[in-house]
Amino acid sequence: MHVGIYFDLRNPPAWRRPWADQYAASLELIEDAERRGIDAVWLTEHHFFEDGYLPQPLTFAAAIAARTRTVRIGTAVLLAPLRSAVQLAEEAAVVDIVSGGRLELGLGAGYRVPEFEAFGADIGRRYSTTDARVRELRELWAEGRVTPPAVQDPIPLWLGYQGPQGARRAGRLGVGLLSINRDLLEPYREGLQEGGHDPASARMAGQLNIVIADDPEPAWARIQDHVAYQHNSYRRYLVEGTGRPDPHPVDPARIRERGSGVLARFDVVTPDGAVALITRHVEGLPVEHLYLWATIAGMPDDIAARHVELLTDVVRPQVTHLGLS
């Protein structure tokens, strides 16, 4: 199993620093993580967040590719309905070339009304459009219509679909499933079989809400406002443009105990605690990639750096035998 770190580049108003500094700090953290042996870096996408949530992950992926040599570079997820298949195929190929063949292309259907309105996309057809993008990408790459061609033939594809129906759809398309929900393995394998793919080819990837610290309680005290900001902003943006009222903010203590209703609970733990949590979630699943947030909504750099250091130096060697090699 490959162990990675996950970035959204958020820079909230309450803790804002110059944008060039924010991006530079992220690239430096990635370079340090690679030196320490991290396996992968994953990026996500949203638009029009007040905190500048990363809007163009493949652009930042190219910057990572130019600054690194070994890490896999993944998107979890790129919003497929907001781009044409040709644009996706060409941009992905360029990143794959710059990286020397290290791209993992994870696609998702999206859910935010304002994003679809801004891009002129039909939110009601987001799943069928995303399915179509997978088929179109394969055709464009296989037929040699994308020039220059990617290094990998083909670039690994993933879908960030949730729930049993979503897992089955990903399986039918024969792509990796961006989820480590144990309940989705069976419908995912059923979908693989329905699509004419070997169920043994199942591969999963996903993220856990874990920050690793030498002393969890002081670390939690320093990052709880950042974690609450992250959870509450997702809750707020989920309903934006739908006419539904904004949800009430969730207290950090509840997030740590049981999650926010949108995101899972958040754990700040020692390295031993992280190993135990990862093992519990991953053991027995065909997980190829596991990744943790590198930093959360402007949290202090020293906590992020130590978290990544403990992940790479202490936790990673104890969990890579899990999942898929």
Beta strands, then each sheet from edge to edge (+ up, - down):
strand 1: 2-7
strand 2: 40-43
strand 3: 72-75
strand 4: 78-79
strand 5: 103-108
strand 6: 157-159
strand 7: 176-177
strand 8: 204-208
strand 9: 210-212
strand 10: 267-269
strand 11: 287-293
sheet 1: 4+ 5+ 3+ 2+ 1+ 11+ 8+
sheet 2: 4+ 5+ 6+ 7+
sheet 3: 9+ 10+
end
